[in-house]
């Protein structure tokens, strides 16, 4: 970058507003980060990623997120480019002086760049590693007090949804479908059964039991979903991981969404029809309180 460009007022403002990032071994202002247009993540979506919430300055479920990152890498034929402790150090460096404010860490690993565009990649490529931290905005009070709306749609995504791939075109089209309908999320149905939301795990509560589809190639194994399952044991709530028919979704007493950047949220309107009483249910209120308590419980403990 030329000196005149580096000190352009717009870039100066960006450098103030945007954080430091990590890019393939270097720490630099996010506004100045550059990758090759021949990077396979850019050309093909040949990359995987993770989003790790940070509560009170501490990465939440860091080991579990990094385990999933490594599973995604293995599934696309890549070696883990950094160990868990090395990633933890990178996260610590990026968090820097941010203090105890809630944030989230984004990590992305692409297969790298070559001198050309080939569907079948050559061996020995150097991966492109990217990570940065940004503020985690507080959950609006109305989401917790009134719940959120969701719509349903046919499943249109690829067959390996267990890989946390950056190739998210179908997901963003589904998310936009929901947004255009005035909803927070789009929940997918495939062959008459629930899969998941466009960016969330879906929990269906019926008769006091929490139902979620079993892990497999058809859904992403959710780290926040695992937290819900563990907290359910503490709360003496029953969980059932098995196929969830659409009829159970539509007759649910409560529906929850679980995801890294919001924890657990209640769906109170599905396709314009109230869920249960149309208000956040009693089981959600207990689960949400337990989730908040759990994040406080972990404060000050090692992330790994």
C-alpha positions, 0 to 999 in steps of 0.5 A, a space after each residue: 500500500 502506498 504511503 498516500 493510501 495508508 494515511 487516507 482519512 477513510 483508512 485512518 478512521 477504519 484503523 480506529 474502528 476496526 481491530 487488529 487481525 491475524 493473517 497467516 502469521 502476522 498481526 496487522 490492522 484489519 483494514 490493511 489485511 489482504 489476500 490473493 484473489 487466487 485464494 481458494 477460499 475466495 474462488 471456491 469457498 474452499 475454506 472452513 471457519 469457527 465463531 467463538 463467543 467471548 464472555 468476560 474476556 474468556 473464550 467460551 468452549 474454546 476446546 470444543 470449537 477448535 475440535 470442531 474446526 479440526 473435524 471440518 479440516 479433516 473432512 476436506 482433506 486438510 491438516 490442522 495448521 495450528 495446535 489448540 495452544 497455538 490458536 489459544 495464544 492467537 486468540 489471547 493476542 487478538 483479545 489484547 486490551 479489550 478487557 472483560 467486554 463480550 466479543 466473538 472470535 472469527 477463525 477461518 482457514 482456507 486451502 490457500 492460493 496457487 498460480 491459477 484456478 484449478 478445481 483439483 488442488 495441488 499438494 503442498 499448498 500453504 493454507 491461509 489463516 485468518 482471525 479477528 475479534 469483534 464486539 458481541 452486541 447484547 441480546 435485545 431485551 425484547 428477544 428474551 421478553 417477547 421471543 422471536 419469529 421464524 419461518 420454515 422453508 425446504 432444505 436447499 443446502 448441500 449434503 455435508 452440513 456437518 462441515 462448517 464451510 464458508 460456502 454459505 450461499 444457501 444459508 444466506 439466501 435462507 436467512 434473507 428469506 426469513 428477514 424479508 418475511 419479518 422473521 429472525 430465522 428460517 428453519 429448514 424441513 427436509 423430507 418431512 423432518 426438521 434439520 436446523 436453522 440457517 445459522 442455528 440449532 433448533 430445539 423443539 420442546 414438547 411434553 417437557 422433553 427437549 427434542 433435537 435431530 441427531 448429529 450426522 452429515 445433515 446438520 452441523 454439530 452445534 457447540 451451543 447445542 451441547 451446552 444446552 444438553 449439559 445444562 438440561 442434565 443439571 436442570 433435570 430436563 429430559 433430552 431426546 436426540 432423534 428425528 424430529 417430524 415436522 408435525 412435532 415442530 408445529 405442535 411444540 410447546 416451546 421452540 428454542 434456537 441455539 447459536 454461538 453469538 446469542 446463546 439460546 433464544 425462544 421462538 414464539 411465532 412460527 410461520 405466523 402462528 403462535 408457538 405454545 402461549 405465544 410467549 417465552 415458555 417456563 423451560 426457556 426461562 430456566 435454560 436461559 438463566 442456567 446458561 448465563 450462570 454457566 458463563 459466569 461460572 467459567 469466568 477466570 478459568 483457563 480457556 483450554 
